[in-house]
């Protein structure tokens, strides 16, 4: 690996592992190996670490090994929904891990999903509020989509015909939640407005983004610029 890095001058690595820290001891050994060899590289984890299995000591090692970007797949702040989707994430522990990462100046992104089967408006708002209160730099919200072949599809859709154009997680072409489609769309737009309307978050985005600082702002607020969010229409 060292010869490969030197030969091609590679500096950045994306770790495409859904749960790099599932075995925390293994994750720490990898980071310690990088540090011991003195590799001056940058690491990113775009697929989302398991936040409730991430200790401060591991985060510190990841930072020392060159980690500059971590994603956290939170999905929902509702304990009921966490059980329903069989993820059972400890959200409070994850929020604490996010705060540790931000304090270490690691760029953080969170993934959230709205519109799970039977999900209520109160539960959706709880997820939005969780995102707002977090220290995340960036949050992305998605509408739950029952892709064919998944357990979600087999359980709730079965043999119903859904046009291919409806398979898009930015819209609610097929609404599985307990709220009507209009309300779900409003909550989706409201989520972005609520998250990004914080001046303190805007400051952290500018302060902590590792390179091309102002480029990320344009990317992060693209949904606003495209007219998908209107604060006057999304107040609750």
C-alpha positions in Angstrom: 0.0 0.0 0.0 2.8 2.4 0.9 4.5 1.9 -2.4 1.2 2.3 -4.2 0.6 5.6 -2.4 4.0 7.0 -3.2 4.0 5.8 -6.8 0.7 7.4 -7.8 0.7 10.3 -5.3 -2.6 9.4 -3.9 -3.7 11.5 -1.0 -7.4 11.0 -0.5 -9.3 7.8 0.2 -13.0 7.2 0.4 -13.8 4.3 2.6 -16.9 2.7 1.1 -17.9 0.6 4.1 -21.4 0.9 5.4 -20.3 0.4 9.0 -16.5 0.8 9.2 -16.7 0.9 13.0 -18.9 -2.1 13.5 -15.8 -3.8 14.8 -14.4 -0.8 16.7 -11.1 -2.6 17.6 -10.5 -3.3 13.9 -11.2 0.3 13.0 -8.7 1.5 15.6 -6.1 -0.9 14.5 -6.4 0.4 10.9 -6.0 4.0 12.1 -3.1 3.1 14.3 -1.4 1.4 11.4 -1.8 4.5 9.2 -0.4 6.7 12.0 2.5 4.3 12.7 3.6 4.3 9.1 3.4 8.1 8.9 1.1 8.2 5.8 0.0 11.7 5.1 -3.4 10.9 3.6 -7.0 12.1 3.9 -9.8 9.7 4.8 -13.6 10.2 4.3 -16.5 7.9 5.2 -19.4 8.9 3.0 -21.5 5.8 3.6 -22.3 6.5 7.2 -20.7 5.3 10.5 -22.7 3.7 13.3 -22.8 6.7 15.7 -23.8 4.7 18.8 -20.7 2.5 18.4 -18.2 5.4 18.1 -16.1 6.3 21.1 -14.2 9.6 21.5 -10.9 7.6 21.5 -11.7 6.0 18.1 -12.7 9.4 16.7 -9.5 10.9 17.9 -7.5 8.1 16.2 -9.5 8.6 13.0 -8.7 12.3 13.1 -5.0 11.6 13.7 -5.0 9.1 10.8 -6.3 11.8 8.4 -10.1 11.6 8.7 -11.7 14.9 7.5 -15.3 13.8 6.7 -17.8 11.4 8.3 -21.4 10.7 7.5 -24.0 9.5 10.0 -27.0 7.6 8.9 -29.6 8.4 11.6 -32.8 7.9 9.6 -35.3 8.7 12.4 -35.3 10.1 15.9 -38.4 8.0 16.8 -37.6 4.9 18.9 -40.7 3.2 17.4 -39.5 3.8 13.9 -36.0 2.6 14.8 -37.5 -0.7 15.9 -39.8 -0.8 12.9 -36.8 -0.6 10.4 -34.8 -2.9 12.6 -31.9 -0.4 13.0 -32.3 0.3 16.7 -29.9 3.2 16.7 -29.3 4.9 20.0 -29.9 8.5 18.8 -28.6 10.2 21.9 -25.3 8.4 21.7 -25.1 9.3 18.0 -25.7 13.0 18.7 -22.9 12.9 21.2 -20.5 11.2 18.7 -21.4 13.9 16.2 -20.6 16.6 18.7 -17.2 15.0 19.4 -16.5 14.9 15.7 -17.3 18.5 15.2 -15.2 19.5 18.2 -12.3 17.6 16.4 -13.0 19.7 13.3 -14.2 16.7 11.3 -16.8 17.6 8.7 -20.1 15.9 9.4 -23.1 15.0 7.4 -26.3 13.3 8.5 -28.9 11.3 6.6 -32.6 11.4 7.7 -35.7 9.8 6.2 -39.2 11.0 6.4 -42.4 9.1 5.7 -41.8 5.6 7.1 -44.8 3.3 7.1 -47.3 4.4 9.8 -45.1 7.3 10.8 -47.1 10.2 12.4 -46.6 13.9 12.0 -45.3 14.1 15.5 -42.6 11.5 14.8 -41.6 13.2 11.6 -41.3 16.5 13.5 -39.2 14.8 16.2 -36.7 13.7 13.5 -36.6 17.2 12.1 -36.0 18.7 15.6 -33.3 16.1 16.2 -31.5 17.2 13.1 -31.9 20.9 14.0 -30.5 20.4 17.5 -27.5 18.3 16.3 -24.1 19.8 15.6 -24.1 18.4 12.1 -22.7 20.6 9.4 -24.9 19.3 6.7 -28.2 17.3 6.7 -29.9 15.5 3.9 -33.6 14.5 4.1 -35.2 11.8 2.0 -38.7 10.6 1.4 -39.0 6.8 2.2 -39.3 5.0 -1.1 -40.4 1.3 -1.4 -38.0 0.0 -4.0 -39.1 -3.2 -5.6 -37.3 -6.2 -4.2 -36.9 -4.7 -0.7 -38.6 -5.9 2.5 -40.4 -2.5 2.6 -41.9 -3.2 -0.9 -42.9 -6.8 -0.1 -44.5 -5.8 3.2 -46.4 -2.7 2.2 -46.8 -2.7 -1.6 -46.8 -6.3 -2.6 -48.2 -6.6 -6.2 -49.2 -3.0 -6.6 -47.9 -1.4 -9.8 -45.7 1.6 -9.3 -44.3 3.4 -12.4 -40.5 3.6 -12.6 -40.7 7.4 -12.5 -42.1 7.2 -9.0 -39.0 5.7 -7.6 -37.4 8.8 -6.3 -36.6 9.6 -2.7 -36.9 13.4 -3.0 -40.6 13.1 -3.5 -43.6 11.3 -2.1 -45.0 9.6 -5.1 -46.0 6.7 -2.9 -46.8 7.8 0.7 -46.5 5.1 3.3 -46.9 7.4 6.4 -49.9 8.3 8.5 -50.0 11.8 7.2 -51.4 13.0 3.8 -49.2 13.7 0.9 -49.5 17.5 1.1 -48.5 17.5 4.7 -45.5 15.2 4.0 -44.3 17.5 1.3 -44.6 20.5 3.6 -42.7 18.7 6.3 -40.0 17.7 3.9 -39.4 21.4 2.9 -39.8 22.5 6.5 -37.0 20.1 7.5 -34.5 21.9 5.2 -35.6 25.3 6.3 -35.4 24.4 10.0 -32.0 22.9 9.7 -30.2 25.5 7.6 -31.8 28.7 9.1 -29.3 28.7 12.0 -26.7 31.4 11.8 -24.4 29.3 14.1 -24.6 26.4 11.7 -23.8 28.7 8.8 -20.7 29.8 10.7 -19.6 26.2 11.4 -20.0 25.3 7.7 -17.7 28.2 6.7 -15.3 27.6 9.5 -14.9 23.8 9.2 -15.3 22.9 5.5 -11.8 21.6 4.6 -11.5 23.0 1.1 -13.4 25.1 -1.4 -15.5 26.5 1.5 -17.9 28.6 -0.4 -18.6 25.8 -2.9 -20.2 23.7 -0.3 -22.6 26.4 0.6 -24.0 26.6 -2.9 -24.3 22.8 -2.9 -25.9 22.6 0.5 -28.5 25.2 -0.2 -29.3 24.1 -3.8 -32.7 23.0 -2.7 -33.4 26.5 -1.5 -32.2 28.1 -4.7 -34.3 25.8 -6.8 -37.4 27.0 -5.0 -38.2 23.9 -3.1 -38.3 25.6 0.3 -40.6 28.5 1.2 -40.5 29.6 4.9 -43.8 31.3 4.6 -45.5 28.1 3.5 -43.7 25.7 5.8 -44.4 27.2 9.3 -46.0 25.0 11.9 
